[in-house]
Amino acid sequence: MFSKDRRIVLLASTKLLQSDIDRYALDELLEMGYHIATLDASQIVDKEAFDRIPAAGLHDERIESELVQSYQELDEYLKNHRRDYYFLMFDYYYEVRKIYDLLTKYDVDYGNITTALTDSAFTSDDYGHGVKDFDFGRLSVDKWKRIWFNRIVRRIGLHKPADFQLIGGKYHMDQVWKNCCCKEGITRQILIRSYDYERFLRAKPYDNNGKPYAVFLDQYMPYHPDFKDYSIWKIHIPEKEYFEQMHDILDVIRNRYGMEVIIAGHPRGSYEDHPDVWKGCKVVYGKSAELAKNASLIMTHFSQAITFSAMAHKPAMLLNIPLWDQSLHFTGSCRLWGEMLGAPVVRCGADLHETFDYQINEERYASFKQDFTQSREADERRFWEIAMDEIEG
């Protein structure tokens, strides 16, 4: 059982960033008096991705931070800190199966917290096509192993199951259960709300000096490390073509609708090495929720942050540019969000209306908020106040 005198260790498989303090509302836990540490295992799970992320790593004097660079180091850490309570910041299995081996070896207590993220809910079926359409190509030995571990080994129950999962929205609760090491009668699904909704509730509206603006929720294309692996995504994103196609849309919004366009910079990205790519647009970091509150229009390709449009009750637009024709995943993702929100999906500037008359689909927005942002009745308490009351039982 969890008690307040036990240290909470956030165990991550991807590089922890300074922006994660806000993303996961960690300051709430600190204000509540919990002792927090981070354990970054990203270099042993995916070192190449770690090296490609330019954003600053997490550094806060209130939080003890440690980076392990081998499974031997992770083994030693867990052996020496087995009494701590581990909050896992991943919700998949095959890539981190060795971490589960060690959690089981030392009988560590743990739960899943990233299951309250919006994108944890989706499966290939949501996109209107099968797994084969994700362009995975022929099944290599590694891919067969992935299937074997995810579908067979994980279900055998070789690993200690999680104590809990935090649930942001009710959509596909069964899917996030299947993604992790869970067991009936042991793992509890704690209904709460999404981290994005918590950020939205805490955010103050962005002040643009009274000027109307549209916001684009950036995904750091074409530089994001997640899309550098051509063998998986089967898509090339040439820098010149990408920004030409984007400005074909954004320039029309500025000139035709008289709106400024603000880029909500991706938290794992930095345009310091690419200062001129967003010509005529202002780039603002760490303010997605704030920007959404006062925006006249909220745009993205297929970022989960588009959920802010439903929270803010603002028109949404999905940008399915011609480059995305290379990938059924990209085009399917844009269409999926558009269908769920009842929002337009546009390819180019010629698709935009002559006047700004975009409306909100009230029925879709109401359903979307229930499915993705809040899985329990309205509760005025903060995210972690609700969560820790449930975890401590």
VOMARNU-696230 format. One line per 5 residues: number of its first residue (from 1); their letters; for each residue z negated, x, y of N, C-alpha, C. Coordinates in steps of 0.2 Angstrom, whole numbers, padded with zeros to 4 digits. Layout:
N
NUM	A	Z/X/Y/Z/X/Y/Z/X/Y  ... $
//
This chain:
393
1	MFSKD	0000/0004/-0006/0000/0000/0000/0000/0004/0006  0003/0002/0012/0003/0005/0018/-0003/0004/0022  -0006/0009/0025/-0011/0009/0030/-0010/0013/0036  -0013/0011/0041/-0011/0014/0048/-0013/0022/0048  -0017/0024/0044/-0019/0031/0044/-0014/0035/0040 $
6	RRIVL	-0009/0032/0037/-0003/0036/0034/0002/0038/0039  0005/0043/0038/0010/0045/0042/0017/0042/0040  0021/0040/0045/0028/0037/0044/0033/0043/0044  0037/0044/0039/0042/0049/0039/0049/0045/0039  0053/0046/0044/0060/0043/0044/0064/0048/0041 $
11	LASTK	0066/0047/0035/0071/0051/0031/0078/0049/0032  0082/0054/0035/0089/0052/0037/0094/0056/0033  0099/0053/0032/0105/0057/0028/0111/0058/0033  0110/0056/0039/0115/0058/0045/0111/0061/0050  0114/0065/0055/0111/0068/0060/0107/0063/0064 $
16	LLQSD	0101/0065/0065/0097/0060/0070/0098/0063/0077  0099/0058/0081/0100/0059/0088/0095/0056/0093  0095/0059/0099/0090/0057/0104/0091/0049/0105  0097/0047/0105/0098/0040/0106/0095/0035/0101  0094/0038/0095/0091/0034/0089/0084/0032/0091 $
21	IDRYA	0080/0035/0096/0074/0032/0098/0075/0025/0101  0080/0024/0105/0081/0018/0108/0084/0013/0102  0089/0016/0098/0093/0012/0094/0088/0008/0089  0083/0012/0086/0078/0009/0082/0071/0007/0085  0071/0007/0091/0065/0005/0095/0059/0009/0093 $
26	LDELL	0060/0015/0092/0054/0020/0089/0048/0020/0094  0050/0019/0100/0045/0020/0105/0039/0014/0104  0042/0008/0101/0037/0003/0100/0032/0005/0094  0034/0009/0089/0030/0011/0084/0025/0016/0087  0027/0021/0092/0023/0026/0095/0018/0022/0099 $
31	EMGYH	0020/0017/0103/0015/0014/0107/0010/0010/0103  0011/0008/0097/0007/0004/0093/0002/0009/0089  0003/0016/0090/-0002/0021/0088/0000/0024/0081  0006/0023/0079/0008/0026/0072/0010/0033/0073  0008/0037/0068/0010/0044/0068/0017/0044/0065 $
36	IATLD	0022/0047/0068/0029/0047/0066/0032/0054/0065  0035/0055/0060/0039/0061/0059/0046/0060/0057  0050/0065/0058/0057/0064/0055/0059/0069/0050  0063/0068/0045/0065/0072/0040/0072/0072/0040  0076/0076/0043/0083/0076/0043/0086/0080/0037 $
41	ASQIV	0089/0076/0032/0093/0079/0026/0100/0078/0027  0103/0078/0033/0110/0077/0034/0114/0083/0032  0111/0089/0032/0115/0095/0031/0116/0096/0023  0112/0093/0019/0113/0093/0012/0117/0087/0009  0117/0082/0013/0121/0076/0011/0128/0076/0014 $
46	DKEAF	0129/0078/0020/0136/0079/0023/0136/0084/0028  0136/0090/0027/0135/0096/0032/0141/0096/0037  0147/0094/0034/0153/0094/0039/0152/0089/0044  0150/0083/0042/0149/0078/0047/0144/0080/0052  0138/0083/0050/0133/0085/0054/0136/0090/0059 $
51	DRIPA	0140/0095/0057/0143/0100/0062/0148/0097/0067  0151/0091/0065/0156/0088/0070/0153/0083/0075  0146/0082/0074/0143/0077/0079/0141/0081/0085  0144/0080/0091/0142/0084/0097/0136/0082/0100  0134/0076/0099/0128/0073/0103/0122/0077/0101 $
56	AGLHD	0117/0077/0106/0111/0080/0106/0107/0077/0100  0104/0082/0096/0099/0080/0091/0093/0077/0094  0089/0073/0090/0083/0070/0092/0078/0075/0093  0075/0075/0099/0069/0079/0101/0064/0075/0106  0058/0075/0103/0053/0071/0107/0047/0074/0105 $
61	ERIES	0043/0076/0110/0036/0079/0108/0031/0075/0105  0033/0068/0105/0028/0064/0101/0030/0063/0094  0036/0066/0092/0038/0065/0085/0039/0072/0082  0036/0073/0076/0037/0079/0072/0043/0079/0069  0047/0084/0070/0054/0084/0067/0055/0090/0062 $
66	ELVQS	0058/0089/0057/0060/0094/0052/0067/0093/0049  0070/0099/0048/0077/0099/0046/0077/0102/0039  0079/0099/0034/0080/0103/0027/0087/0105/0026  0088/0111/0023/0095/0113/0022/0097/0114/0015  0092/0112/0010/0094/0112/0003/0089/0107/0000 $
71	YQELD	0091/0106/-0007/0087/0101/-0010/0080/0104/-0012  0080/0111/-0013/0074/0114/-0014/0069/0114/-0009  0072/0114/-0002/0067/0113/0003/0065/0106/0004  0069/0101/0002/0067/0094/0002/0062/0093/-0004  0063/0096/-0010/0058/0095/-0015/0051/0098/-0013 $
76	EYLKN	0051/0103/-0009/0045/0106/-0007/0042/0102/-0002  0046/0099/0003/0043/0095/0008/0040/0089/0005  0043/0085/0000/0040/0079/-0003/0034/0081/-0007  0034/0086/-0010/0028/0088/-0014/0022/0089/-0010  0023/0092/-0004/0018/0093/0000/0016/0087/0005 $
81	HRRDY	0020/0082/0005/0019/0076/0009/0020/0070/0005  0018/0070/-0001/0019/0064/-0005/0015/0058/-0003  0010/0059/0001/0005/0053/0003/0008/0050/0009  0013/0053/0012/0016/0049/0018/0020/0043/0016  0022/0039/0020/0026/0033/0019/0033/0034/0022 $
86	YFLMF	0038/0034/0018/0045/0036/0020/0049/0029/0022  0052/0029/0028/0056/0024/0030/0063/0027/0029  0067/0025/0024/0074/0028/0023/0079/0025/0028  0083/0030/0031/0088/0028/0036/0095/0028/0033  0095/0026/0027/0102/0025/0023/0101/0019/0019 $
91	DYYYE	0107/0016/0017/0107/0010/0013/0113/0010/0008  0114/0016/0005/0119/0017/0000/0116/0021/-0005  0119/0023/-0011/0116/0026/-0017/0119/0032/-0019  0126/0032/-0021/0129/0038/-0024/0128/0044/-0020  0129/0044/-0014/0129/0050/-0010/0122/0053/-0009 $
96	VRKIY	0117/0049/-0010/0110/0051/-0009/0106/0051/-0016  0109/0050/-0021/0106/0049/-0028/0101/0055/-0029  0102/0061/-0027/0097/0067/-0028/0091/0066/-0024  0092/0063/-0018/0086/0061/-0014/0081/0056/-0018  0085/0051/-0021/0081/0046/-0025/0078/0049/-0031 $
101	DLLTK	0081/0054/-0034/0078/0058/-0039/0071/0061/-0037  0071/0064/-0031/0065/0067/-0029/0060/0062/-0026  0062/0057/-0023/0057/0052/-0022/0053/0049/-0028  0057/0048/-0033/0054/0046/-0040/0050/0051/-0043  0052/0057/-0042/0048/0063/-0045/0041/0063/-0043 $
106	YDVDY	0041/0062/-0036/0034/0063/-0033/0031/0056/-0031  0034/0051/-0034/0031/0044/-0034/0029/0042/-0026  0034/0044/-0022/0034/0042/-0015/0034/0035/-0013  0030/0032/-0009/0031/0025/-0007/0036/0025/-0001  0041/0020/-0001/0046/0020/0004/0049/0013/0004 $
111	GNITT	0053/0012/0010/0056/0006/0011/0063/0007/0015  0067/0003/0015/0074/0003/0019/0073/0000/0025  0075/0004/0031/0075/0001/0037/0081/0000/0041  0087/0004/0038/0093/0003/0041/0097/-0004/0039  0094/-0007/0034/0096/-0014/0032/0096/-0019/0037 $
116	ALTDS	0093/-0017/0043/0092/-0022/0048/0098/-0021/0053  0102/-0016/0051/0108/-0015/0056/0114/-0020/0054  0118/-0022/0059/0123/-0027/0058/0128/-0025/0052  0130/-0019/0052/0136/-0017/0048/0133/-0016/0041  0127/-0016/0039/0125/-0016/0032/0127/-0022/0028 $
121	AFTSD	0129/-0027/0032/0130/-0034/0028/0137/-0034/0025  0142/-0030/0027/0149/-0031/0025/0151/-0028/0018  0155/-0031/0015/0159/-0029/0009/0166/-0029/0010  0170/-0026/0005/0177/-0027/0006/0180/-0034/0006  0176/-0038/0002/0179/-0045/0002/0179/-0049/0009 $
126	DYGHG	0174/-0046/0013/0174/-0049/0020/0181/-0048/0024  0184/-0043/0022/0190/-0041/0026/0196/-0045/0023  0196/-0049/0018/0201/-0053/0016/0206/-0050/0011  0204/-0044/0008/0208/-0041/0004/0203/-0037/-0001  0206/-0034/-0006/0201/-0031/-0011/0200/-0024/-0009 $
131	VKDFD	0196/-0020/-0013/0194/-0013/-0012/0200/-0009/-0012  0205/-0011/-0017/0211/-0006/-0017/0214/-0006/-0010  0214/-0011/-0006/0217/-0011/0001/0214/-0006/0006  0208/-0003/0004/0205/0002/0008/0208/0009/0008  0214/0009/0005/0218/0015/0004/0215/0021/0001 $
136	FGRLS	0211/0019/-0004/0207/0025/-0008/0212/0029/-0012  0218/0026/-0013/0223/0030/-0017/0221/0030/-0025  0223/0035/-0028/0221/0035/-0035/0214/0037/-0036  0211/0035/-0042/0204/0036/-0043/0203/0043/-0045  0200/0047/-0041/0199/0054/-0044/0192/0054/-0048 $
141	VDKWK	0191/0060/-0051/0185/0061/-0055/0179/0059/-0050  0178/0061/-0044/0173/0060/-0040/0172/0052/-0038  0178/0049/-0038/0178/0042/-0036/0175/0038/-0042  0177/0040/-0048/0175/0037/-0055/0167/0038/-0055  0165/0044/-0053/0158/0045/-0054/0154/0040/-0049 $
146	RIWFN	0157/0039/-0043/0154/0035/-0038/0153/0028/-0041  0159/0025/-0044/0158/0019/-0047/0153/0018/-0052  0153/0023/-0056/0148/0024/-0062/0141/0023/-0059  0139/0028/-0054/0133/0028/-0052/0131/0021/-0048  0135/0019/-0044/0134/0013/-0040/0133/0007/-0044 $
151	RIVRR	0137/0006/-0049/0138/0000/-0053/0134/0000/-0059  0132/0006/-0062/0129/0006/-0069/0122/0009/-0068  0122/0016/-0066/0116/0020/-0066/0111/0017/-0062  0113/0015/-0055/0108/0012/-0051/0104/0006/-0054  0108/0002/-0057/0105/-0004/-0060/0101/-0003/-0066 $
156	IGLHK	0102/0002/-0069/0097/0004/-0075/0090/0004/-0073  0089/0006/-0067/0082/0007/-0065/0079/0014/-0066  0083/0019/-0065/0080/0026/-0067/0075/0028/-0061  0076/0025/-0055/0073/0027/-0049/0067/0022/-0047  0062/0025/-0044/0057/0020/-0041/0060/0016/-0036 $
161	PADFQ	0059/0009/-0036/0062/0004/-0032/0058/0004/-0025  0062/0002/-0020/0059/0002/-0013/0054/-0004/-0013  0049/-0003/-0008/0044/-0008/-0007/0046/-0013/-0003  0051/-0012/0002/0053/-0017/0006/0060/-0015/0009  0064/-0020/0012/0070/-0020/0016/0069/-0024/0022 $
166	LIGGK	0070/-0021/0028/0070/-0025/0034/0077/-0029/0035  0077/-0035/0036/0083/-0039/0036/0084/-0041/0043  0090/-0040/0046/0092/-0042/0053/0095/-0049/0053  0100/-0050/0049/0103/-0057/0049/0103/-0059/0042  0104/-0065/0040/0104/-0068/0034/0111/-0067/0030 $
171	YHMDQ	0116/-0065/0034/0122/-0064/0031/0122/-0058/0025  0124/-0060/0019/0124/-0055/0014/0118/-0051/0013  0112/-0055/0013/0106/-0052/0011/0106/-0049/0004  0110/-0053/-0001/0111/-0050/-0007/0115/-0044/-0008  0119/-0042/-0003/0123/-0036/-0003/0119/-0030/-0001 $
176	VWKNC	0115/-0031/0004/0110/-0025/0005/0105/-0024/0000  0104/-0029/-0004/0099/-0028/-0010/0103/-0024/-0015  0109/-0025/-0016/0113/-0022/-0021/0114/-0015/-0019  0115/-0013/-0013/0117/-0007/-0010/0111/-0002/-0012  0105/-0004/-0012/0099/0001/-0012/0096/0000/-0019 $
181	CCKEG	0090/0004/-0020/0086/0004/-0026/0081/-0002/-0025  0082/-0008/-0028/0078/-0013/-0027/0076/-0016/-0034  0070/-0020/-0034/0068/-0023/-0040/0065/-0030/-0039  0067/-0035/-0042/0063/-0041/-0041/0056/-0040/-0043  0052/-0044/-0039/0044/-0043/-0040/0041/-0037/-0036 $
186	ITRQI	0045/-0032/-0034/0042/-0026/-0031/0045/-0026/-0024  0052/-0026/-0023/0055/-0025/-0016/0055/-0032/-0013  0052/-0032/-0007/0052/-0038/-0002/0057/-0037/0003  0061/-0042/0004/0065/-0043/0010/0062/-0046/0016  0061/-0042/0021/0057/-0044/0027/0062/-0047/0032 $
191	LIRSY	0061/-0054/0033/0066/-0057/0038/0063/-0055/0045  0068/-0053/0049/0066/-0051/0056/0071/-0052/0061  0074/-0047/0064/0080/-0048/0068/0083/-0041/0068  0090/-0041/0071/0093/-0034/0071/0091/-0030/0076  0092/-0023/0075/0090/-0018/0080/0094/-0019/0087 $
196	DYERF	0100/-0021/0086/0104/-0023/0092/0101/-0028/0096  0099/-0034/0093/0095/-0039/0096/0089/-0037/0100  0085/-0033/0096/0079/-0030/0099/0081/-0026/0106  0086/-0022/0105/0088/-0018/0111/0090/-0023/0117  0094/-0028/0115/0096/-0033/0120/0090/-0036/0123 $
201	LRAKP	0085/-0038/0120/0080/-0041/0123/0076/-0037/0127  0076/-0030/0126/0072/-0026/0130/0076/-0023/0136  0083/-0024/0136/0088/-0021/0141/0087/-0025/0148  0088/-0021/0153/0089/-0024/0160/0097/-0025/0161  0099/-0030/0164/0106/-0030/0166/0109/-0024/0170 $
206	YDNNG	0115/-0022/0168/0118/-0016/0172/0120/-0018/0179  0118/-0014/0184/0120/-0015/0191/0126/-0012/0193  0131/-0015/0194/0138/-0012/0196/0139/-0014/0203  0134/-0015/0207/0135/-0016/0214/0138/-0023/0215  0137/-0027/0211/0140/-0034/0212/0148/-0035/0210 $
211	KPYAV	0151/-0029/0208/0158/-0029/0206/0159/-0032/0199  0164/-0036/0198/0165/-0038/0191/0168/-0033/0187  0166/-0033/0180/0169/-0027/0176/0169/-0030/0169  0174/-0027/0165/0174/-0028/0158/0172/-0021/0155  0168/-0022/0149/0166/-0016/0145/0169/-0015/0139 $
216	FLDQY	0171/-0009/0137/0174/-0007/0131/0169/-0003/0127  0167/-0006/0121/0162/-0003/0117/0165/0002/0112  0164/0009/0115/0168/0014/0112/0166/0016/0105  0171/0018/0101/0170/0021/0094/0171/0028/0093  0172/0031/0099/0174/0038/0099/0180/0040/0095 $
221	MPYHP	0185/0036/0096/0192/0037/0093/0195/0042/0098  0199/0047/0095/0201/0048/0088/0196/0054/0086  0191/0055/0089/0187/0061/0088/0181/0060/0083  0179/0054/0081/0173/0052/0077/0174/0056/0070  0169/0059/0068/0169/0063/0062/0170/0058/0056 $
226	DFKDY	0168/0052/0056/0169/0047/0051/0176/0046/0049  0181/0047/0054/0188/0046/0053/0192/0052/0052  0189/0058/0051/0192/0064/0050/0195/0065/0043  0192/0061/0038/0194/0062/0031/0200/0058/0030  0206/0061/0030/0212/0057/0029/0212/0055/0022 $
231	SIWKI	0209/0059/0017/0210/0057/0010/0207/0050/0009  0202/0048/0013/0199/0041/0012/0202/0036/0016  0203/0037/0023/0205/0032/0027/0213/0032/0028  0216/0037/0026/0224/0037/0026/0226/0035/0033  0223/0038/0038/0226/0036/0045/0225/0042/0049 $
236	HIPEK	0231/0044/0053/0231/0049/0058/0230/0045/0064  0226/0048/0069/0225/0045/0075/0227/0050/0081  0233/0051/0082/0235/0056/0087/0232/0054/0094  0229/0059/0097/0225/0058/0104/0230/0055/0109  0236/0058/0110/0240/0055/0115/0242/0048/0114 $
241	EYFEQ	0244/0046/0108/0246/0039/0107/0240/0034/0107  0234/0037/0105/0229/0032/0105/0227/0030/0112  0227/0035/0117/0225/0033/0124/0230/0030/0128  0237/0031/0126/0242/0028/0129/0242/0020/0127  0240/0019/0121/0240/0012/0118/0234/0008/0121 $
246	MHDIL	0228/0012/0122/0222/0009/0125/0223/0007/0132  0226/0012/0136/0227/0011/0143/0233/0006/0145  0237/0004/0140/0242/-0001/0140/0238/-0008/0141  0232/-0008/0138/0228/-0014/0138/0223/-0014/0144  0220/-0008/0145/0215/-0008/0150/0217/-0008/0157 $
251	DVIRN	0223/-0005/0158/0226/-0005/0165/0228/-0012/0167  0230/-0016/0162/0232/-0023/0164/0226/-0027/0166  0220/-0026/0162/0214/-0029/0164/0212/-0027/0171  0212/-0021/0172/0210/-0019/0179/0215/-0022/0185  0221/-0021/0184/0226/-0023/0189/0227/-0031/0189 $
256	RYGME	0227/-0034/0183/0229/-0041/0183/0223/-0045/0185  0217/-0043/0182/0211/-0047/0183/0206/-0045/0188  0208/-0039/0191/0204/-0037/0197/0197/-0034/0194  0196/-0032/0188/0190/-0030/0185/0190/-0022/0184  0184/-0019/0186/0183/-0012/0184/0182/-0012/0176 $
261	VIIAG	0184/-0007/0173/0183/-0006/0166/0178/0000/0165  0173/-0002/0161/0168/0003/0160/0168/0005/0152  0168/0011/0151/0168/0013/0144/0160/0014/0142  0158/0010/0137/0151/0011/0134/0152/0017/0129  0150/0023/0131/0151/0029/0127/0148/0028/0120 $
266	HPRGS	0151/0030/0115/0148/0030/0108/0142/0035/0108  0136/0033/0105/0130/0038/0105/0131/0044/0101  0136/0045/0097/0137/0051/0093/0143/0055/0096  0145/0053/0102/0151/0056/0105/0149/0059/0112  0154/0063/0114/0154/0066/0121/0161/0068/0123 $
271	YEDHP	0162/0066/0129/0169/0067/0132/0169/0073/0137  0164/0077/0136/0164/0083/0140/0170/0088/0139  0172/0088/0133/0178/0092/0131/0185/0088/0132  0184/0082/0134/0190/0077/0135/0189/0073/0141  0188/0077/0147/0186/0073/0153/0191/0068/0156 $
276	DVWKG	0198/0069/0154/0203/0065/0158/0206/0059/0153  0203/0058/0147/0206/0054/0143/0205/0046/0145  0200/0045/0148/0199/0038/0151/0200/0037/0158  0207/0038/0160/0209/0038/0167/0207/0031/0170  0204/0032/0176/0203/0026/0180/0197/0022/0177 $
281	CKVVY	0193/0024/0172/0188/0021/0169/0181/0025/0170  0176/0022/0170/0169/0025/0171/0166/0025/0164  0163/0031/0161/0160/0031/0155/0153/0032/0156  0149/0027/0153/0142/0026/0153/0139/0027/0146  0134/0031/0145/0131/0032/0139/0124/0029/0139 $
286	GKSAE	0122/0026/0133/0116/0023/0131/0114/0017/0135  0119/0013/0137/0118/0007/0141/0122/0001/0138  0124/0001/0131/0128/-0004/0129/0125/-0011/0130  0119/-0012/0128/0116/-0019/0129/0115/-0021/0136  0114/-0016/0141/0113/-0017/0148/0120/-0019/0151 $
291	LAKNA	0125/-0016/0149/0132/-0017/0151/0134/-0024/0149  0133/-0026/0142/0135/-0032/0140/0132/-0038/0144  0126/-0037/0146/0122/-0043/0150/0126/-0045/0156  0129/-0041/0159/0132/-0042/0166/0140/-0042/0165  0143/-0041/0159/0150/-0040/0159/0154/-0047/0159 $
296	SLIMT	0160/-0047/0162/0164/-0053/0162/0168/-0053/0155  0169/-0047/0152/0172/-0047/0146/0170/-0041/0142  0169/-0042/0135/0166/-0037/0131/0172/-0035/0125  0174/-0029/0125/0179/-0027/0120/0177/-0022/0116  0180/-0021/0110/0180/-0016/0105/0185/-0016/0100 $
301	HFSQA	0186/-0011/0096/0190/-0012/0090/0187/-0016/0085  0182/-0012/0082/0178/-0016/0076/0171/-0013/0076  0168/-0011/0082/0161/-0009/0082/0156/-0015/0081  0151/-0013/0077/0146/-0018/0076/0143/-0021/0083  0143/-0016/0088/0140/-0018/0094/0143/-0024/0098 $
306	ITFSA	0149/-0027/0095/0152/-0033/0098/0147/-0039/0097  0142/-0038/0093/0137/-0043/0092/0134/-0044/0099  0134/-0040/0103/0131/-0041/0110/0135/-0046/0114  0141/-0048/0112/0144/-0053/0116/0141/-0060/0114  0139/-0061/0108/0136/-0067/0106/0129/-0067/0109 $
311	MAHKP	0125/-0062/0109/0119/-0062/0112/0119/-0063/0120  0124/-0060/0123/0125/-0061/0130/0128/-0067/0132  0131/-0071/0127/0135/-0077/0128/0141/-0075/0133  0145/-0070/0131/0151/-0068/0135/0157/-0067/0131  0163/-0068/0134/0169/-0068/0130/0170/-0061/0127 $
316	AMLLN	0172/-0061/0121/0174/-0055/0117/0181/-0055/0116  0183/-0048/0115/0190/-0047/0113/0191/-0041/0109  0195/-0041/0103/0196/-0036/0098/0202/-0033/0099  0202/-0026/0100/0208/-0022/0102/0211/-0019/0095  0216/-0023/0092/0219/-0021/0086/0226/-0017/0088 $
321	IPLWD	0226/-0011/0091/0231/-0008/0093/0236/-0006/0088  0243/-0005/0089/0248/-0003/0084/0246/0003/0080  0242/0008/0082/0241/0013/0078/0237/0011/0072  0233/0005/0072/0229/0003/0067/0233/0000/0061  0240/-0001/0062/0244/-0004/0057/0244/0001/0051 $
326	QSLHF	0242/0007/0052/0242/0012/0046/0236/0010/0041  0231/0006/0043/0225/0005/0039/0224/-0002/0039  0224/-0005/0033/0221/-0011/0031/0214/-0012/0033  0210/-0007/0032/0203/-0008/0034/0202/-0009/0042  0206/-0005/0046/0205/-0005/0053/0208/-0012/0055 $
331	TGSCR	0214/-0014/0053/0216/-0021/0055/0212/-0026/0053  0210/-0026/0046/0206/-0031/0043/0199/-0032/0047  0196/-0026/0049/0190/-0026/0053/0190/-0030/0059  0196/-0028/0063/0197/-0031/0070/0198/-0039/0069  0201/-0041/0064/0203/-0048/0062/0196/-0052/0060 $
336	LWGEM	0192/-0048/0056/0186/-0051/0054/0181/-0053/0059  0180/-0048/0064/0176/-0049/0070/0179/-0055/0074  0186/-0055/0075/0189/-0060/0079/0188/-0067/0076  0188/-0067/0069/0188/-0074/0066/0180/-0076/0066  0176/-0072/0065/0169/-0074/0065/0166/-0076/0072 $
341	LGAPV	0169/-0073/0077/0167/-0075/0084/0172/-0080/0087  0177/-0081/0084/0182/-0086/0087/0185/-0082/0093  0186/-0076/0093/0188/-0072/0099/0195/-0069/0098  0199/-0068/0103/0206/-0066/0103/0206/-0059/0100  0212/-0057/0096/0213/-0051/0094/0220/-0049/0097 $
346	VRCGA	0220/-0043/0101/0226/-0042/0105/0228/-0035/0102  0235/-0034/0103/0238/-0027/0101/0240/-0023/0107  0242/-0026/0113/0244/-0023/0118/0243/-0027/0125  0245/-0024/0130/0244/-0027/0137/0248/-0034/0137  0254/-0034/0134/0258/-0040/0134/0255/-0046/0131 $
351	DLHET	0250/-0045/0127/0246/-0051/0124/0241/-0054/0128  0240/-0051/0134/0234/-0053/0138/0237/-0059/0142  0232/-0064/0144/0234/-0070/0148/0236/-0068/0155  0240/-0072/0158/0242/-0071/0165/0236/-0072/0170  0231/-0076/0168/0225/-0077/0172/0219/-0076/0167 $
356	FDYQI	0213/-0074/0170/0207/-0073/0166/0204/-0080/0164  0206/-0083/0158/0204/-0089/0157/0201/-0089/0149  0198/-0083/0147/0196/-0083/0141/0189/-0087/0140  0188/-0091/0135/0182/-0095/0134/0178/-0093/0128  0172/-0095/0127/0168/-0094/0121/0168/-0099/0116 $
361	NEERY	0169/-0098/0110/0169/-0103/0105/0161/-0104/0103  0159/-0109/0106/0151/-0111/0106/0149/-0111/0099  0153/-0115/0094/0151/-0116/0087/0150/-0109/0084  0155/-0105/0084/0156/-0098/0081/0150/-0094/0084  0149/-0094/0090/0144/-0090/0093/0137/-0091/0090 $
366	ASFKQ	0135/-0098/0090/0129/-0100/0087/0128/-0098/0080  0133/-0099/0076/0133/-0097/0069/0132/-0090/0068  0136/-0086/0072/0136/-0079/0072/0129/-0076/0073  0126/-0079/0079/0119/-0076/0080/0114/-0077/0075  0115/-0083/0071/0110/-0085/0066/0112/-0080/0060 $
371	DFTQS	0118/-0078/0058/0120/-0074/0053/0118/-0067/0054  0119/-0064/0060/0119/-0057/0061/0113/-0054/0065  0110/-0059/0069/0105/-0056/0074/0098/-0058/0073  0097/-0063/0070/0090/-0066/0069/0089/-0070/0063  0085/-0067/0058/0084/-0070/0052/0078/-0074/0051 $
376	READE	0074/-0075/0056/0068/-0079/0056/0068/-0083/0062  0063/-0087/0063/0062/-0091/0069/0060/-0087/0074  0062/-0089/0080/0060/-0085/0086/0053/-0083/0086  0052/-0077/0088/0045/-0074/0088/0045/-0069/0094  0040/-0070/0098/0040/-0066/0104/0037/-0059/0103 $
381	RRFWE	0035/-0058/0098/0032/-0051/0096/0038/-0046/0096  0036/-0040/0097/0041/-0035/0097/0043/-0034/0089  0049/-0030/0089/0052/-0029/0082/0047/-0026/0077  0044/-0021/0079/0040/-0017/0075/0033/-0020/0074  0031/-0024/0079/0025/-0028/0078/0026/-0033/0072 $
386	IAMDE	0031/-0036/0072/0033/-0041/0066/0033/-0037/0060  0037/-0032/0060/0039/-0028/0054/0032/-0025/0051  0028/-0022/0055/0022/-0018/0052/0017/-0023/0050  0017/-0029/0053/0012/-0034/0050/0014/-0036/0043  0021/-0037/0042/0023/-0038/0035/0022/-0033/0030 $
391	IEG	0024/-0027/0032/0024/-0021/0028/0016/-0019/0026  0012/-0020/0031/0005/-0019/0029/0002/-0024/0025  0005/-0030/0025/0003/-0036/0021/-0003/-0039/0022 $
//
